[in-house]
Amino acid sequence: MWNEPYLETCCRSALHRLKLSGGNGRPAGLRDDPCLRRLTGMGLAHAQDGTRFTMTEQGQARHRTEILKLAP
């Protein structure tokens, strides 16, 4: 049964860009900033001092299942 909140297409893209950015994360203030803030609210990303976003372990797991389509 599906019990995770739905991710809009733009937020799935932001999650993937966050993954591609690696440990450095993505800077705040870019066009995907609203999605990164939404991902932070969902626990999939973390805002570091309001200047950069990094991916959480929960975000890593969601990326694996939703973007890469791998089994959990």
N, C-alpha and C positions, 0 to 999 in steps of 0.2 A: 504494500500500500504506500502511496506517495504521501509523505508527511512533511516535506520541506517546503518553505515558501517559494513561490514562483519567482524566477528571475526574468525580467524583461530582456529583450535582445540586447539593448544597449548595456545593461548591467552584466550580462554574460560576456560581452566584448571587453568591458572594463576589467572584469575578473581575469580574463585571459591576458590582457595587457599587463595587469599587475603581476601575473605569474612570469611573463616574459621579462619584466624589469628586475627580477631576482631580488637579492637581499637589499639592494639600494632602494627599492620601492619606486613609487611614482610621486612626483611633486604635486602639491596642492595647487589649485588654480587653473588646471588644464580643462579642456572641454568636457572630460569625463568626471570632473569633480563631483557633480551631484550623484552620480552612480557610485563613486568611491565612498561617499558619505553614507549612501544607502547600504552599501556592503559593510561598512563599519558598524552601522546600526544592527545589522543581521549577524555580526560576529565573524564575518568572513574576511574582514580587513581590519587594520589597526592604524589609527592616525597618530603619528609621532610628532608631538609638539605642534600640531596643526600645519606642518610644513611638508610632510611626506606621508604616504600611505604604504603600508607593507601588508603582506598576506599572512593570515593566521593559519594555524594547523587545520582549523575547521574549513577555512578557505581553500587550503590545499586539497582536502578531501572532496569538497564540492567541485573543484576544478577537475579532479580525476573522474568523478562520476558524471558530471554534466557536460563538460567540454570535451574531455578525452573519451568519454563513454566507456570507461573501464569499470569493472565490478568493484564494489567497496572493499 
